[in-house]
Amino acid sequence: MDLEKRLWKELDWMVLLILLGLGAFSYLGISGSAAGVDKANMQVIWYLAGYVVLFAMLLFDYRIFYTLAFPFYGLGIILLIGVFWTTPINNTTSWYNLGPVLLQPAEPMKLFTILAVARLLAKHSENPDRFRYFYQLIPPAMLIGIPTLLILVQPDLGNATVYLGIAATMLVVGGIRKRHIMVLLTLIGAFFGVMTYFYMFHRDTIFFKIFKPYQWDRIVYWLNPDLDAVGKGFQLKQALISIGSGQLMGKGVHTATQASFGWVPVGESDFIFTVIAEKTGFIGGGILMILYFFLVYRLIQIAMQVKDPFGSYVVSGVVGMLTFQIFENIGMTIQLMPITGITLPFISYGGSSLITNFMILAVVLNIGMRKQYGR
């Protein structure tokens, strides 16, 4: 264990202060939702456990994760496969029921995937022709694609899309060529074009064999929740009403709100931003987003200062992950993005998500403490 005092002086204490602010918003949002104070108090326990995990991980040189990257990745894949033999919860096989605790392997797999891809990219970081040919994208694409597909099958669209954010950031930082980006964008555009054709002319025979009706409903009622405001568009409609009713200053922390009475489903988790916006208004929601901005900004600073390619790639992957989750979660509550089951980092209720985020941040802070050292 490296306990040299000079390393602790390099610890980014500002990030820890930001976490305290996010913790306060988390307690406010959970206690103000239909879940109530009991779950908010449980979140405090998870936060304390997260800090213990974070400081424990800071005691080890982060370069140990370079060695363990692929073993961790393999363990994560085994957990993702094993989850299919568990009892479904909320119609998805995404959780291991460990008695008082539910473990969602898709959460720690985010860290394991970032570590594995970072090691792969770091191994070839000195090669100027590492992405000269399109086939050279296959190894990192497979590392990201395998867990993405396993999570999609659960089905968990929200967490699966996070891996796309990780992939985009790490490949861009890793030096993917512009022509390859254009090829990928062309393939994506062609996919949507083909899907549009199938929807227009082969809706029942092909399109709904690929997409489940409930998945398509998410798009339809995202674009126009008024089509079924008391049914399939209910969640988004109530979220918009809740956020709008907060206005500038909010209704107050201790005031009973629409979210408190359960009109906004899963207000303690996926839609926790609606609770915060209703209680604290535009100002409170703005402060929360400012905290996120400075968190991501500090992480980008660490990534730019790190001399070790592995460390730099790890931090870039974390930046992509957090940025995507924040944008998607807040965006879906204000009708900017389609609704997916994705949590708001460090805010939404849940032990698996919160502890994983603390672990991920611990790795980044660890890298920042030792940023002057090369691998």
N, C-alpha and C positions, 0 to 999 in steps of 0.2 A: 504494500500500500504506500502510495506516495503522499506523505503528509507535510511536504515542505511548505513553509509559510508563504513563500513567494508565489506558489501556485494559488493559494487561497486569496491572495491579493488580486489575482487575475479573474476571480469569479465575478460574473456580471450580476451584481446585486440588484441592479435596476430591473432585471427580468424577474427576480424574486418579488420585488415590490409590485410589479405589474400583476403577478400571480395572486397577491393578496387582494388587489382590487377586483380581479376576476372572481375570486372566491366570495367576496362580498356580494357581487351581482348574482352569483350562483345561489347563494342562500336566499337573497331577496326574491329571485324568480321562482325557486322551488317552494318556498314557504307561501308565496302569493298565489300559487296554482292550487288546483283541487287536491293535489297530493298532500299539501299541508306541512305543518312544522315538523312532524315526525320524520318525513323523508329528508327535509332540509337538515335536521340534526344528524341524520345518517350520512348526508353528504359531507358534513363537517368532519366526521370520523374518517371518511374516505380521503378528504383533503389532508388530514394529519398523517394518515398512512402514506399518502403520496409524497409528503415532505420527507418522511423517514426514508422511503425508497430513493428519493432524489439525492439526499445527502450521503446515503450509503453508497450509491453508484459513483459519486464524485471521488470517493476514496481510491478508486481503481483507475489506472491509466487506461484511457479510452481505446488505446491500440489493441487491447485484449479482444475488443469486438471485431477487429480485423480477422483475428484468428478464428473466432467463434461464429463469424457471419454465416457460413454455409451450414454448420451444424444447427444453429438457431433456425435457419430457413427450413431445413429438413424437418425439424420438430414442429414448426408451424404448419407445414403441409400435412403432416400426420394428424395434427389436431383438427385441421379443416376437413380432412377425410373422415375422421372418427365421429365428427359431429352429426353425420348423416344417420348414425345408429342411435341417436338420442331421441327423447320424446319431444315432438314439436311444441314450441311455445309461440303463441300468436301466429299460427300457421306457417312458421319457419323453423327449420332445423339449424339454428344459429348459436345455440347455447348448450353448455354443459351445466347441469344442475348439481351443484356441490353443496347441497343442503341450504345453509343460510346465504350462500353466495352463488351468483350465476356468472359463469365464465364464457365470454364471447371471443373465440379464437381469432376472429377477423380483426380485432383491435390490436393485440400484440403482433399479429402478422404484418401490420403496417411497418413496424419498426424492423422486424426481421427482413422484410423485403427491401427496405431502404439500405440496410447494412449489406445485404448480399449484392445488390446492384452497385452500390458504392465500391465494394471490393473488386467487382468485375471491371468497373470503369477505371479504378485506380491502377489496376494491373497493367492496363494499356495506355495510361495517361501520357507516357513519354513518346508514344508512337504517333507521329503526325498523320499516318494513314489509317488510324483506328476505325474511322467511319467512312473510308473512301468508297467502299462498295455497300450496296443495300443489304446484302446478306449478313454483313457484320452487325446489323441491328438485331438479328435473330436471337442471340444469347440473352441480351438484356430484356428483349421483348418476351421471351419465354419465362424468365424469372418473374416478371410482372404479370404476364398473362395467365400463368397456371393458378395462382391464388385468386386472381380476378374471376376466372371462370368458376372455380370452386365456390366462391362467395355468391356469384350470380345464381348458381343452381340451388342455393339454400331455400328460398331466394332472398337476397339482400342487395337490392339495386343501389341503395345509398352508399354502403361501404365499398361496393365494387367500383363505383365511379371515382372514389377517392384515389384508387390506385392509378387511374388515368391521369389525375393531377400530379401524382408522384412521378409517373413515367415522363410526362411532358417536361417537367422542370429538370429532372436529372439528365435526360437526353440532350436538352438544350445546353445545359452547363457542361455536359460531357463532350460537346463538340459535334453534334449531329450536323450534317451538311444541309445547306438551304434547299438543294435539289431533292433531298430525301424528305424534307418537310413538305415540299410541294407534292411529291408523290403520295405521301400519307394523306394530305388534305384532299387530293384528287380521289383517292380510294374512299375516303369518308364521304365526299360529295356524291360519288357514284353509288355508294350504299344507300344513301338517303334517296337518291333518284330512283333506284330500283324498288325501294320500299314504297315510294309514292306511287309508282306504276302498279305494284301489287295491290295497294289499297284502293286505287281507282278502278282497276279492272279484274282483280282476282282476290277480292276482300275475304270472302269466306273460305275459299279453297286453298289459298297460300298465306295471305297476310296474317290471319288469325291462327295459323299454325305456327308462325314464328313468334308473334306477340300474343300474350294472353289478353283477353278483353279488359281485365282490370288494369293492365299496364297501359293500354291505349286510353282507357278512361282517365288516367292521370293527366295525359296530355290534353284531352278534350276539356275536362273540367278545370284544368289550370288556365287555359285560354279564356274560358267563359264559365265561371262557377255558378252564374245565375241560371244556367240550364237546369240545374237541380240543386237549388240553394238549401234545401232541407235534407238532401241525400248525399250524392257523391261530391257535390261542391260545397258541402256544409263546412268542412274543416277550414278550407281556404277563406270562405266567406266570413266566418266568425273570426278568423285571424285578422283579416283586414278591418273588420269592425272594431276589434279589440285595440289594435295599434292606432287606428284613427281616433278612437275615443280618448286616448292619452293626450292628444294635442301637444302643446308646447311644454307644459310643466308636469303633466301626468296627474293622476287622480289621488296620489298620495300612497305612501308605503303601507299604511295601516287601513286603507279604505277597501271595503269589499268591492271587487270588480267582476267583470264578466268572466275573466279567467279563474277567479276564486270559486265561482259556482260551477265550473266545469264546462262552460260553453265552448271553450277551446280544448279539443282533445289533446292528450299527452302534453299539457302545458308545462310539465316539469322536465320534459325531455326534448323532443324534436321541435316543439313550438314554444320553447321557453322565452325566446326573444319577444313574443307577443305579450307575455306577462310583464316583462321588464318595461317594454314600451308603454303599456297601458298604465303602469304604476308611476313611472318616472318621466313619461312623455318623450318628446323629441330630444330634449336636453340629456336625459338619462341614456337613451339609446345612442346618442351621439358620443357621450363620454365612453360608453362601452366600446364603440368602434374605434375611438382614439386609442384606448388601451390596446386593442388588437393591432392597430397600426404600429404603435411603438414596439410591441412584442415582435412583430415580423421584421420591423426595421432593425432592431438589435440583433436578431438572428442573421439577417443579411450582412450586417457588419462583421459578425463572427466569421461567416463564410468567406468574406473578402480578405480577412486577415490571416486565415489558416494557411500554413505552408504545406501541410500534408494533403495530397490529393484525396485520399480516402476521407479525411475529416471534412474537407470542403464539399465533397459529393454528398456525404451524409447530411450536412446542414442544409444543402440545397434541396434535398429530398424532403426534409422536414418543413422547410419554407413552403414548398409546393403543396404538401399535405394540408398544413394548417390554413393556408390561403384559400385553397379550394373548399375546405369544409366550412370556413367562416362565410365565404361568399355564397355557397350553395344554401346553407342553413338559413341565413338571414334573408337571402334572395327569395327562397320559397315561401317565406311568411308574408312577403309584400308583393307576391305575384310576379316577381322578376324571373324566377326559375321554377321548373316543375317540382312538385312535392316528392321528396324521397325520404326514406327513413335514415336521416343523417343527423348526428348530434352536433351541438355547438361546443367547440373545444373549451374545457375547463369550466363550463357553465352548466350544461345539461346533467341531469341526474344519472348516475350509473357508475359502479365501481370499475368495471372492465375498461371503459372508455377513459375515465379519469386517471386511474393508475397507469394505463398505457401512455397517456399524454405526459404524465410526470416522468416516466421512464425515458420517453423520447427527448423531453426537454433536458433531462439529466445528462444524456449522451451529448447533446449540443453544448451544454454548459461545461461539461468535461473537456470537450474539444476546445472550447474557448479558453479554459484555464491553461491548456497546454499548446496553445496555437503557435508558439514560437518554435516548437519542435517539429521536425520532419519525421516521416516514417523511416 
